[in-house]
Amino acid sequence: MTTYQVNVLNPKADKLLHDLVDLQLISIVRVPSNKSVKKSSLPKNKRLTQLLISGPELTDEQLNTIQETRKAINQWRKKPS
């Protein structure tokens, strides 16, 4: 017996596969998808809060760089054309 893994993209192909099962020409074993995302049991606002709390923090140097860049952009915007 040879085993294949197939992604069925068309509902007609799915029906065809099930017809082959009915004729006992093939057997189908469903494999759980690795792409499924586990939903958190927390409400949305709590998940966001948890994400923000556990997320990365800016260093003082990074914060200074951002502030300097903002100042430069604002000066460029205010220049008369």
N, CA, C and O atoms as a Tinker XYZ file with bonds, in Angstrom:
   324  protein
     1  N      0.838000   -1.174000    0.000000    73     2
     2  CA     0.000000    0.000000    0.000000    64     1     3
     3  C      0.887000    1.242000    0.000000    63     2     4     5
     4  O      1.904000    1.290000    0.692000    81     3
     5  N      0.493000    2.238000   -0.778000    73     3     6
     6  CA     1.205000    3.504000   -0.853000    64     5     7
     7  C      0.371000    4.578000   -0.189000    63     6     8     9
     8  O     -0.844000    4.631000   -0.381000    81     7
     9  N      1.010000    5.435000    0.588000    73     7    10
    10  CA     0.305000    6.507000    1.298000    64     9    11
    11  C      0.679000    7.849000    0.695000    63    10    12    13
    12  O      1.849000    8.116000    0.424000    81    11
    13  N     -0.331000    8.696000    0.486000    73    11    14
    14  CA    -0.135000   10.038000   -0.042000    64    13    15
    15  C     -0.816000   11.033000    0.874000    63    14    16    17
    16  O     -1.785000   10.702000    1.558000    81    15
    17  N     -0.306000   12.248000    0.885000    73    15    18
    18  CA    -0.989000   13.336000    1.567000    64    17    19
    19  C     -1.449000   14.302000    0.487000    63    18    20    21
    20  O     -0.651000   14.741000   -0.342000    81    19
    21  N     -2.734000   14.633000    0.495000    73    19    22
    22  CA    -3.325000   15.446000   -0.566000    64    21    23
    23  C     -4.065000   16.615000    0.056000    63    22    24    25
    24  O     -4.788000   16.447000    1.038000    81    23
    25  N     -3.887000   17.802000   -0.514000    73    23    26
    26  CA    -4.688000   18.966000   -0.141000    64    25    27
    27  C     -5.786000   19.108000   -1.185000    63    26    28    29
    28  O     -5.502000   19.355000   -2.357000    81    27
    29  N     -7.030000   18.955000   -0.768000    73    27    30
    30  CA    -8.162000   19.037000   -1.688000    64    29    31
    31  C     -8.563000   20.508000   -1.814000    63    30    32    33
    32  O     -8.927000   21.148000   -0.828000    81    31
    33  N     -8.490000   21.036000   -3.044000    73    31    34
    34  CA    -8.770000   22.443000   -3.277000    64    33    35
    35  C    -10.146000   22.678000   -3.874000    63    34    36    37
    36  O    -10.654000   23.798000   -3.834000    81    35
    37  N    -10.747000   21.655000   -4.416000    73    35    38
    38  CA   -12.016000   21.798000   -5.117000    64    37    39
    39  C    -13.039000   20.869000   -4.486000    63    38    40    41
    40  O    -12.736000   19.698000   -4.258000    81    39
    41  N    -14.253000   21.360000   -4.195000    73    39    42
    42  CA   -15.272000   20.491000   -3.593000    64    41    43
    43  C    -15.619000   19.290000   -4.468000    63    42    44    45
    44  O    -15.989000   18.238000   -3.946000    81    43
    45  N    -15.507000   19.428000   -5.788000    73    43    46
    46  CA   -15.786000   18.295000   -6.675000    64    45    47
    47  C    -14.770000   17.178000   -6.461000    63    46    48    49
    48  O    -15.113000   15.996000   -6.508000    81    47
    49  N    -13.525000   17.562000   -6.227000    73    47    50
    50  CA   -12.485000   16.562000   -5.968000    64    49    51
    51  C    -12.756000   15.859000   -4.641000    63    50    52    53
    52  O    -12.501000   14.662000   -4.507000    81    51
    53  N    -13.269000   16.596000   -3.669000    73    51    54
    54  CA   -13.604000   15.999000   -2.380000    64    53    55
    55  C    -14.707000   14.947000   -2.556000    63    54    56    57
    56  O    -14.637000   13.862000   -1.978000    81    55
    57  N    -15.718000   15.275000   -3.355000    73    55    58
    58  CA   -16.799000   14.316000   -3.624000    64    57    59
    59  C    -16.254000   13.086000   -4.351000    63    58    60    61
    60  O    -16.636000   11.956000   -4.047000    81    59
    61  N    -15.358000   13.315000   -5.313000    73    59    62
    62  CA   -14.761000   12.205000   -6.049000    64    61    63
    63  C    -14.003000   11.272000   -5.105000    63    62    64    65
    64  O    -14.108000   10.050000   -5.215000    81    63
    65  N    -13.250000   11.845000   -4.191000    73    63    66
    66  CA   -12.516000   11.027000   -3.221000    64    65    67
    67  C    -13.475000   10.200000   -2.373000    63    66    68    69
    68  O    -13.221000    9.022000   -2.120000    81    67
    69  N    -14.562000   10.801000   -1.938000    73    67    70
    70  CA   -15.522000   10.071000   -1.118000    64    69    71
    71  C    -16.222000    8.975000   -1.927000    63    70    72    73
    72  O    -16.560000    7.921000   -1.389000    81    71
    73  N    -16.435000    9.228000   -3.210000    73    71    74
    74  CA   -16.988000    8.175000   -4.076000    64    73    75
    75  C    -16.024000    6.992000   -4.168000    63    74    76    77
    76  O    -16.451000    5.837000   -4.156000    81    75
    77  N    -14.728000    7.280000   -4.261000    73    75    78
    78  CA   -13.730000    6.202000   -4.308000    64    77    79
    79  C    -13.691000    5.426000   -2.998000    63    78    80    81
    80  O    -13.452000    4.219000   -2.991000    81    79
    81  N    -13.926000    6.122000   -1.894000    73    79    82
    82  CA   -14.003000    5.441000   -0.601000    64    81    83
    83  C    -15.204000    4.504000   -0.590000    63    82    84    85
    84  O    -15.110000    3.363000   -0.139000    81    83
    85  N    -16.351000    5.006000   -1.100000    73    83    86
    86  CA   -17.560000    4.177000   -1.145000    64    85    87
    87  C    -17.338000    2.914000   -1.977000    63    86    88    89
    88  O    -17.892000    1.859000   -1.663000    81    87
    89  N    -16.536000    3.015000   -3.030000    73    87    90
    90  CA   -16.228000    1.857000   -3.865000    64    89    91
    91  C    -15.129000    0.983000   -3.260000    63    90    92    93
    92  O    -14.748000   -0.035000   -3.839000    81    91
    93  N    -14.625000    1.387000   -2.097000    73    91    94
    94  CA   -13.562000    0.697000   -1.365000    64    93    95
    95  C    -12.278000    0.588000   -2.184000    63    94    96    97
    96  O    -11.551000   -0.403000   -2.118000    81    95
    97  N    -12.029000    1.638000   -2.954000    73    95    98
    98  CA   -10.783000    1.691000   -3.721000    64    97    99
    99  C     -9.689000    2.436000   -2.967000    63    98   100   101
   100  O     -8.499000    2.205000   -3.180000    81    99
   101  N    -10.109000    3.329000   -2.087000    73    99   102
   102  CA    -9.150000    4.070000   -1.263000    64   101   103
   103  C     -9.715000    4.205000    0.139000    63   102   104   105
   104  O    -10.898000    3.960000    0.374000    81   103
   105  N     -8.851000    4.600000    1.067000    73   103   106
   106  CA    -9.316000    4.971000    2.401000    64   105   107
   107  C     -8.760000    6.364000    2.702000    63   106   108   109
   108  O     -7.672000    6.729000    2.255000    81   107
   109  N     -9.527000    7.122000    3.462000    73   107   110
   110  CA    -9.130000    8.495000    3.780000    64   109   111
   111  C     -8.862000    8.594000    5.274000    63   110   112   113
   112  O     -9.657000    8.131000    6.093000    81   111
   113  N     -7.744000    9.196000    5.615000    73   111   114
   114  CA    -7.410000    9.483000    7.006000    64   113   115
   115  C     -7.223000   10.992000    7.097000    63   114   116   117
   116  O     -6.359000   11.555000    6.424000    81   115
   117  N     -8.018000   11.637000    7.917000    73   115   118
   118  CA    -7.898000   13.089000    8.067000    64   117   119
   119  C     -6.709000   13.404000    8.966000    63   118   120   121
   120  O     -6.534000   12.805000   10.028000    81   119
   121  N     -5.898000   14.357000    8.516000    73   119   122
   122  CA    -4.725000   14.799000    9.263000    64   121   123
   123  C     -4.994000   16.210000    9.739000    63   122   124   125
   124  O     -5.353000   17.062000    8.927000    81   123
   125  N     -4.837000   16.491000   11.020000    73   123   126
   126  CA    -5.079000   17.853000   11.499000    64   125   127
   127  C     -4.097000   18.829000   10.854000    63   126   128   129
   128  O     -2.926000   18.510000   10.649000    81   127
   129  N     -4.591000   20.004000   10.543000    73   127   130
   130  CA    -3.770000   21.031000    9.916000    64   129   131
   131  C     -2.834000   21.654000   10.936000    63   130   132   133
   132  O     -3.221000   21.884000   12.081000    81   131
   133  N     -1.598000   21.929000   10.522000    73   131   134
   134  CA    -0.636000   22.607000   11.396000    64   133   135
   135  C     -0.870000   24.105000   11.428000    63   134   136   137
   136  O     -0.289000   24.812000   12.251000    81   135
   137  N     -1.725000   24.594000   10.528000    73   135   138
   138  CA    -1.938000   26.032000   10.404000    64   137   139
   139  C     -2.994000   26.555000   11.363000    63   138   140   141
   140  O     -3.201000   27.766000   11.445000    81   139
   141  N     -3.663000   25.676000   12.087000    73   139   142
   142  CA    -4.720000   26.156000   12.966000    64   141   143
   143  C     -4.115000   26.967000   14.114000    63   142   144   145
   144  O     -3.067000   26.624000   14.662000    81   143
   145  N     -4.794000   28.029000   14.450000    73   143   146
   146  CA    -4.327000   28.926000   15.512000    64   145   147
   147  C     -5.156000   28.653000   16.753000    63   146   148   149
   148  O     -6.386000   28.655000   16.708000    81   147
   149  N     -4.480000   28.422000   17.843000    73   147   150
   150  CA    -5.175000   28.165000   19.087000    64   149   151
   151  C     -5.702000   29.485000   19.634000    63   150   152   153
   152  O     -4.945000   30.434000   19.835000    81   151
   153  N     -7.004000   29.530000   19.871000    73   151   154
   154  CA    -7.604000   30.746000   20.405000    64   153   155
   155  C     -7.387000   30.797000   21.904000    63   154   156   157
   156  O     -7.472000   29.792000   22.608000    81   155
   157  N     -7.107000   31.986000   22.357000    73   155   158
   158  CA    -6.916000   32.194000   23.776000    64   157   159
   159  C     -8.274000   32.240000   24.469000    63   158   160   161
   160  O     -9.267000   32.667000   23.880000    81   159
   161  N     -8.306000   31.803000   25.704000    73   159   162
   162  CA    -9.551000   31.847000   26.448000    64   161   163
   163  C     -9.787000   33.228000   27.058000    63   162   164   165
   164  O    -10.847000   33.480000   27.631000    81   163
   165  N     -8.803000   34.123000   26.936000    73   163   166
   166  CA    -8.942000   35.470000   27.468000    64   165   167
   167  C     -9.767000   36.334000   26.522000    63   166   168   169
   168  O     -9.724000   36.124000   25.309000    81   167
   169  N    -10.524000   37.307000   27.051000    73   167   170
   170  CA   -11.218000   38.254000   26.183000    64   169   171
   171  C    -10.217000   39.101000   25.402000    63   170   172   173
   172  O     -9.050000   39.196000   25.780000    81   171
   173  N    -10.681000   39.720000   24.304000    73   171   174
   174  CA    -9.791000   40.472000   23.420000    64   173   175
   175  C     -9.009000   41.554000   24.164000    63   174   176   177
   176  O     -7.798000   41.675000   23.977000    81   175
   177  N     -9.682000   42.341000   25.003000    73   175   178
   178  CA    -8.975000   43.430000   25.685000    64   177   179
   179  C     -7.905000   42.905000   26.641000    63   178   180   181
   180  O     -6.874000   43.552000   26.828000    81   179
   181  N     -8.138000   41.754000   27.240000    73   179   182
   182  CA    -7.129000   41.159000   28.129000    64   181   183
   183  C     -5.949000   40.618000   27.324000    63   182   184   185
   184  O     -4.802000   40.702000   27.763000    81   183
   185  N     -6.241000   40.050000   26.120000    73   183   186
   186  CA    -5.152000   39.541000   25.278000    64   185   187
   187  C     -4.256000   40.684000   24.836000    63   186   188   189
   188  O     -3.032000   40.549000   24.834000    81   187
   189  N     -4.861000   41.823000   24.457000    73   187   190
   190  CA    -4.077000   42.985000   24.042000    64   189   191
   191  C     -3.230000   43.489000   25.203000    63   190   192   193
   192  O     -2.047000   43.787000   25.037000    81   191
   193  N     -3.836000   43.579000   26.365000    73   191   194
   194  CA    -3.098000   44.025000   27.550000    64   193   195
   195  C     -1.920000   43.096000   27.828000    63   194   196   197
   196  O     -0.812000   43.558000   28.101000    81   195
   197  N     -2.158000   41.797000   27.760000    73   195   198
   198  CA    -1.097000   40.816000   28.004000    64   197   199
   199  C      0.011000   40.940000   26.969000    63   198   200   201
   200  O      1.192000   40.843000   27.302000    81   199
   201  N     -0.374000   41.158000   25.704000    73   199   202
   202  CA     0.611000   41.324000   24.636000    64   201   203
   203  C      1.472000   42.558000   24.876000    63   202   204   205
   204  O      2.693000   42.511000   24.727000    81   203
   205  N      0.834000   43.655000   25.246000    73   203   206
   206  CA     1.575000   44.894000   25.485000    64   205   207
   207  C      2.493000   44.785000   26.702000    63   206   208   209
   208  O      3.606000   45.312000   26.696000    81   207
   209  N      2.029000   44.111000   27.727000    73   207   210
   210  CA     2.853000   43.958000   28.934000    64   209   211
   211  C      4.056000   43.058000   28.672000    63   210   212   213
   212  O      5.158000   43.336000   29.145000    81   211
   213  N      3.847000   41.986000   27.923000    73   211   214
   214  CA     4.931000   41.025000   27.715000    64   213   215
   215  C      5.767000   41.346000   26.480000    63   214   216   217
   216  O      6.735000   40.642000   26.190000    81   215
   217  N      5.407000   42.396000   25.751000    73   215   218
   218  CA     6.125000   42.745000   24.529000    64   217   219
   219  C      7.485000   43.372000   24.807000    63   218   220   221
   220  O      7.841000   43.605000   25.962000    81   219
   221  N      8.240000   43.646000   23.751000    73   219   222
   222  CA     9.569000   44.235000   23.910000    64   221   223
   223  C      9.481000   45.684000   24.380000    63   222   224   225
   224  O      8.471000   46.359000   24.179000    81   223
   225  N     10.550000   46.142000   25.005000    73   223   226
   226  CA    10.624000   47.515000   25.501000    64   225   227
   227  C     11.719000   48.260000   24.745000    63   226   228   229
   228  O     12.725000   47.675000   24.344000    81   227
   229  N     11.505000   49.568000   24.557000    73   227   230
   230  CA    12.511000   50.398000   23.902000    64   229   231
   231  C     13.577000   50.796000   24.912000    63   230   232   233
   232  O     13.284000   51.050000   26.080000    81   231
   233  N     14.803000   50.845000   24.448000    73   231   234
   234  CA    15.874000   51.364000   25.290000    64   233   235
   235  C     15.839000   52.881000   25.201000    63   234   236   237
   236  O     15.193000   53.439000   24.313000    81   235
   237  N     16.527000   53.548000   26.113000    73   235   238
   238  CA    16.600000   55.020000   26.087000    64   237   239
   239  C     17.212000   55.502000   24.783000    63   238   240   241
   240  O     16.782000   56.516000   24.233000    81   239
   241  N     18.211000   54.784000   24.284000    73   239   242
   242  CA    18.875000   55.163000   23.037000    64   241   243
   243  C     17.895000   55.080000   21.856000    63   242   244   245
   244  O     17.861000   55.970000   21.006000    81   243
   245  N     17.110000   54.016000   21.815000    73   243   246
   246  CA    16.125000   53.868000   20.742000    64   245   247
   247  C     15.064000   54.961000   20.817000    63   246   248   249
   248  O     14.655000   55.508000   19.793000    81   247
   249  N     14.622000   55.275000   22.028000    73   247   250
   250  CA    13.631000   56.319000   22.214000    64   249   251
   251  C     14.171000   57.677000   21.773000    63   250   252   253
   252  O     13.456000   58.453000   21.139000    81   251
   253  N     15.434000   57.969000   22.106000    73   251   254
   254  CA    16.059000   59.230000   21.675000    64   253   255
   255  C     16.163000   59.299000   20.156000    63   254   256   257
   256  O     15.917000   60.352000   19.568000    81   255
   257  N     16.522000   58.200000   19.520000    73   255   258
   258  CA    16.617000   58.161000   18.058000    64   257   259
   259  C     15.257000   58.456000   17.432000    63   258   260   261
   260  O     15.173000   59.208000   16.462000    81   259
   261  N     14.202000   57.876000   17.972000    73   259   262
   262  CA    12.854000   58.122000   17.459000    64   261   263
   263  C     12.474000   59.584000   17.626000    63   262   264   265
   264  O     11.923000   60.187000   16.705000    81   263
   265  N     12.757000   60.160000   18.778000    73   263   266
   266  CA    12.415000   61.564000   19.024000    64   265   267
   267  C     13.176000   62.496000   18.086000    63   266   268   269
   268  O     12.606000   63.458000   17.571000    81   267
   269  N     14.452000   62.219000   17.861000    73   267   270
   270  CA    15.247000   63.039000   16.946000    64   269   271
   271  C     14.726000   62.930000   15.519000    63   270   272   273
   272  O     14.681000   63.922000   14.792000    81   271
   273  N     14.339000   61.742000   15.125000    73   271   274
   274  CA    13.802000   61.531000   13.783000    64   273   275
   275  C     12.489000   62.278000   13.614000    63   274   276   277
   276  O     12.253000   62.884000   12.569000    81   275
   277  N     11.637000   62.241000   14.622000    73   275   278
   278  CA    10.369000   62.983000   14.570000    64   277   279
   279  C     10.612000   64.480000   14.432000    63   278   280   281
   280  O      9.946000   65.158000   13.649000    81   279
   281  N     11.573000   64.989000   15.200000    73   279   282
   282  CA    11.891000   66.425000   15.107000    64   281   283
   283  C     12.350000   66.780000   13.700000    63   282   284   285
   284  O     11.932000   67.797000   13.146000    81   283
   285  N     13.208000   65.947000   13.120000    73   283   286
   286  CA    13.720000   66.217000   11.779000    64   285   287
   287  C     12.590000   66.176000   10.742000    63   286   288   289
   288  O     12.552000   67.002000    9.830000    81   287
   289  N     11.692000   65.235000   10.882000    73   287   290
   290  CA    10.566000   65.141000    9.947000    64   289   291
   291  C      9.663000   66.356000   10.086000    63   290   292   293
   292  O      9.221000   66.918000    9.084000    81   291
   293  N      9.386000   66.768000   11.320000    73   291   294
   294  CA     8.539000   67.938000   11.532000    64   293   295
   295  C      9.170000   69.211000   10.984000    63   294   296   297
   296  O      8.462000   70.061000   10.444000    81   295
   297  N     10.483000   69.360000   11.110000    73   295   298
   298  CA    11.168000   70.533000   10.546000    64   297   299
   299  C     11.095000   70.500000    9.022000    63   298   300   301
   300  O     10.925000   71.543000    8.391000    81   299
   301  N     11.216000   69.352000    8.441000    73   299   302
   302  CA    11.143000   69.211000    6.977000    64   301   303
   303  C      9.746000   69.569000    6.489000    63   302   304   305
   304  O      9.598000   70.207000    5.446000    81   303
   305  N      8.716000   69.162000    7.234000    73   303   306
   306  CA     7.324000   69.458000    6.856000    64   305   307
   307  C      7.045000   70.968000    6.921000    63   306   308   309
   308  O      6.302000   71.491000    6.090000    81   307
   309  N      7.629000   71.667000    7.894000    73   307   310
   310  CA     7.321000   73.073000    8.132000    64   309   311
   311  C      8.065000   74.013000    7.209000    63   310   312   313
   312  O      7.764000   75.207000    7.177000    81   311
   313  N      9.048000   73.496000    6.442000    73   311   314
   314  CA     9.797000   74.364000    5.546000    64   313   315
   315  C      8.863000   74.958000    4.492000    63   314   316   317
   316  O      8.048000   74.240000    3.914000    81   315
   317  N      8.978000   76.286000    4.233000    73   315   318
   318  CA     8.124000   76.889000    3.189000    64   317   319
   319  C      8.523000   76.365000    1.827000    63   318   320   321
   320  O      9.696000   76.121000    1.546000    81   319
   321  N      7.497000   76.195000    0.973000    73   319   322
   322  CA     7.793000   75.655000   -0.349000    64   321   323
   323  C      8.026000   76.719000   -1.374000    63   322   324
   324  O      8.287000   76.409000   -2.537000    81   323
